[in-house]
Amino acid sequence: MNRFLLSATLVQRSALRHTPAGLPALDLSLKHESTVSEDGQPRKVSMEMRAVAIGAVTQSLAALGLGQGGSFAGFITGTRNGRGLLFHITSVDADSEAPAVPTEAAD
């Protein structure tokens, strides 16, 4: 089974595009940081991953602010050039807390 779950932060999002079949698509970069246990020892993990979303899930991802976190689910494929992996996002649950947006001081 090819099922991938990742808690991450949205760090980059391209402009909405459409596939040759006319489906909406978004190219994204996600960043994950955590501490996991490996052989009983804590290990810090930090990575960025390229991702793509196609279809209805693009609406949720377009509404997600840069720097906002969430739980992303989907599957992994190889890239077209064979030099890496690509996370295909099929669902997202955004964190309830949006990043702080700076406001201008009132005069």
Buried (B, 14 or more C-beta within 10 A) or exposed (E): EEEBEBBBBBEEBEEBEEEEEEEBBBBBBBBBEEEEEEEEEEEEEEEBBBBBBBEEBBEBBEEBEEEBBBEBBBEEEEEEEEEEEBBBBBBBEBEEEEEEEEEEEEE
